[in-house]
């Protein structure tokens, strides 16, 4: 039997299986009128709950795969855009165009356009100056910055690098791939969230979920055998808790 000190969704399902085992062991004495409390009804709930747990595992694995693939795809971006801007710098574009590209690349690199103001050394107790966050390093923002850099390059006919990975065709292909990776993570996140909602519904939320059902089973056993009976003590030691962790 699983330890009653364990926690988690899987623990609740495993404990529910223990409860069914006890009820089965009572034989003909365990004969509730309510179908959902009968051993057959409890067994059906157990099967459904186990399937819900498995669905979350599958969805989590799919999410991890999508997130890992995105991380790998984005990893070379900063080095690549620095090379792009360097190629643009020797292409003969105007200083203004180069400055625009450098500004975009600065956002990709996570650099500030201006240095942070230094604290006033003459007033050490003064609060630090407020600064707005410039973090634009989310995958979606990085994709948007790359798209803006490509637009700048497309407006610059002088940009004609010989290196294949710096050419506009390659950069646009990369942009499409990064967008696809973002979409895949979004879809995997939704699927995982929905699987968790379905699991929680079956374990906790519905009146017919396994945790509320377990409470009813305990009451029924108490009504049949008495509150001081060894049978009731058996089932009453089984602990169920509503888990808030994923």
C-alpha positions in Angstrom: 0.0 0.0 0.0 1.2 3.5 -0.8 2.5 5.6 2.1 -0.1 8.1 3.4 2.6 10.7 3.7 3.1 11.0 0.0 1.4 13.9 -1.9 0.4 14.7 -5.4 -2.3 13.8 -7.9 -0.9 10.3 -8.6 -0.9 9.7 -4.8 -4.6 10.5 -4.7 -5.3 8.1 -7.5 -3.2 5.4 -5.9 -5.0 5.9 -2.5 -8.3 5.7 -4.3 -7.2 2.3 -5.6 -6.4 1.3 -2.0 -9.9 2.3 -1.0 -11.4 0.1 -3.7 -9.3 -2.8 -2.5 -10.7 -2.4 1.0 -14.2 -2.1 -0.2 -13.8 -5.2 -2.4 -12.5 -7.1 0.6 -15.6 -6.4 2.6 -17.5 -8.7 0.2 -21.3 -8.7 0.3 -21.3 -6.5 3.3 -20.2 -3.6 1.1 -23.4 -3.0 -0.9 -24.2 0.7 -1.3 -27.4 1.7 -3.1 -25.7 4.5 -5.0 -24.2 3.1 -8.2 -21.2 5.4 -8.1 -20.2 4.0 -4.7 -20.4 0.4 -5.8 -17.1 -1.4 -6.6 -17.9 -1.4 -10.3 -18.5 2.4 -10.3 -15.4 3.0 -8.3 -13.3 0.9 -10.7 -14.6 2.9 -13.6 -13.6 6.2 -11.9 -10.2 4.8 -11.2 -9.7 3.8 -14.9 -10.8 7.3 -16.0 -8.5 9.0 -13.4 -5.5 7.0 -14.5 -6.2 7.9 -18.1 -6.3 11.6 -17.1 -3.0 11.3 -15.4 -1.5 9.7 -18.4 -2.9 12.4 -20.7 -1.1 15.0 -18.6 2.2 13.1 -18.9 1.8 12.9 -22.7 0.9 16.6 -23.0 3.8 17.6 -20.8 6.2 15.5 -22.9 4.9 17.2 -26.0 5.3 20.6 -24.4 8.9 19.8 -23.4 9.7 18.7 -26.9 8.3 21.9 -28.4 10.0 24.1 -25.9 13.4 22.4 -26.3 13.1 22.6 -30.1 12.4 26.3 -29.8 15.3 26.9 -27.5 17.7 25.2 -29.9 16.3 27.1 -32.9 16.8 30.5 -31.2 20.2 29.8 -29.7 22.2 31.0 -32.8 20.1 34.1 -33.3 22.2 36.6 -31.5 25.5 35.6 -33.1 23.8 35.5 -36.5 22.2 39.0 -36.3 25.5 40.5 -35.2 27.1 39.0 -38.4 24.2 40.4 -40.4 24.8 43.9 -39.1 28.5 43.6 -39.7 27.8 42.6 -43.3 25.4 45.5 -43.7 28.1 47.9 -42.3 30.4 47.1 -45.2 27.7 47.1 -47.9 27.6 50.8 -48.5 24.3 51.7 -46.8 23.8 55.1 -45.2 24.8 55.7 -41.6 21.1 56.1 -40.7 20.2 52.7 -42.1 23.1 51.1 -40.3 22.1 52.9 -37.1 18.6 51.5 -37.5 19.9 47.9 -37.9 22.3 48.3 -35.0 19.4 49.5 -32.8 17.3 46.4 -33.7 20.3 44.2 -33.1 20.8 45.8 -29.7 17.3 44.7 -28.8 18.0 41.2 -29.9 21.2 41.2 -27.8 19.4 42.6 -24.8 21.4 45.8 -24.7 20.1 49.2 -23.5 20.0 52.1 -25.9 21.2 54.3 -23.1 23.3 53.6 -20.0 21.5 53.5 -16.6 21.8 56.7 -14.6 24.4 56.3 -11.8 23.3 56.8 -8.2 24.0 60.1 -6.6 27.3 59.6 -4.7 26.6 62.7 -2.6 23.3 61.3 -1.4 23.8 57.6 -0.6 20.4 57.4 1.2 18.5 58.6 -1.8 16.4 56.0 -3.6 17.7 54.6 -6.8 16.4 56.3 -9.9 13.4 54.6 -11.5 14.1 52.9 -14.8 11.7 51.3 -17.2 12.3 47.6 -18.0 13.9 47.1 -21.4 13.8 43.4 -21.4 12.7 42.3 -24.9 14.1 38.9 -24.8 11.0 36.8 -24.9 10.9 34.4 -27.9 8.0 36.3 -29.4 9.8 39.7 -29.1 13.0 38.2 -30.5 11.0 37.0 -33.5 9.5 40.4 -33.9 12.9 42.1 -33.8 14.3 39.7 -36.4 11.3 40.5 -38.7 12.0 44.2 -38.3 15.7 43.7 -39.1 14.7 41.8 -42.2 12.5 44.6 -43.3 15.4 47.0 -42.9 17.6 44.8 -45.0 15.0 44.3 -47.7 14.8 48.1 -48.0 18.6 48.2 -48.5 19.5 47.0 -52.1 23.2 47.4 -51.1 22.8 44.4 -48.8 23.9 41.5 -51.0 26.1 39.1 -48.9 27.7 36.1 -50.5 27.4 34.0 -47.4 24.3 31.8 -47.7 23.1 32.0 -44.1 23.2 35.8 -44.3 21.2 36.1 -47.4 17.6 37.4 -47.2 16.2 34.0 -48.4 17.9 32.3 -45.5 16.9 34.9 -43.0 13.2 34.7 -44.1 13.3 30.9 -43.8 14.7 31.3 -40.3 12.0 33.8 -39.4 9.3 31.4 -40.6 10.9 28.5 -38.6 11.1 30.6 -35.4 7.5 31.7 -35.8 6.5 28.0 -36.3 8.4 27.1 -33.2 6.6 29.8 -31.2 3.2 28.5 -32.5 4.1 24.9 -31.6 4.9 25.9 -28.0 1.7 27.9 -27.8 -0.3 25.0 -29.0 1.5 22.6 -26.7 0.9 24.9 -23.7 -2.8 25.0 -24.5 -3.0 21.2 -24.8 -1.1 20.8 -21.5 -3.3 23.3 -19.7 -6.5 21.5 -21.0 -5.2 18.1 -19.9 -4.5 19.5 -16.4 -8.0 21.0 -16.3 -9.6 17.7 -17.3 -7.5 15.8 -14.7 -8.5 18.2 -11.9 -12.1 18.0 -12.9 -12.0 14.2 -12.6 -10.0 14.2 -9.3 -11.5 17.1 -7.5 -14.0 19.4 -9.1 -17.0 17.3 -9.9 -19.2 15.9 -7.2 -18.5 12.6 -8.8 -14.7 13.1 -8.8 -12.6 10.6 -6.9 -11.8 12.8 -3.9 -15.5 13.7 -3.1 -16.5 10.1 -3.9 -13.9 8.8 -1.4 -15.5 10.9 1.3 -18.9 9.3 0.5 -17.4 5.8 0.6 -15.9 6.4 4.0 -19.3 7.6 5.3 -21.0 4.5 3.8 -18.5 2.2 5.5 -19.1 4.1 8.7 -22.8 3.6 8.4 -22.5 -0.1 7.8 -19.8 -1.1 10.3 -19.9 1.7 12.8 -17.5 4.6 13.6 -15.3 2.5 15.9 -15.1 -0.5 13.7 -11.8 -1.8 12.3 -13.3 -1.5 8.8 -14.0 2.2 9.2 -10.6 2.8 10.7 -9.1 1.1 7.6 -10.7 3.5 5.2 -10.5 6.5 7.4 -6.7 6.3 7.5 -6.6 6.9 3.8 -5.8 10.6 3.2 -6.9 12.5 0.1 -6.0 16.1 -0.5 -6.8 18.6 -3.3 -3.5 19.2 -5.0 -2.8 22.7 -6.4 0.5 21.8 -8.0 0.8 20.7 -11.6 
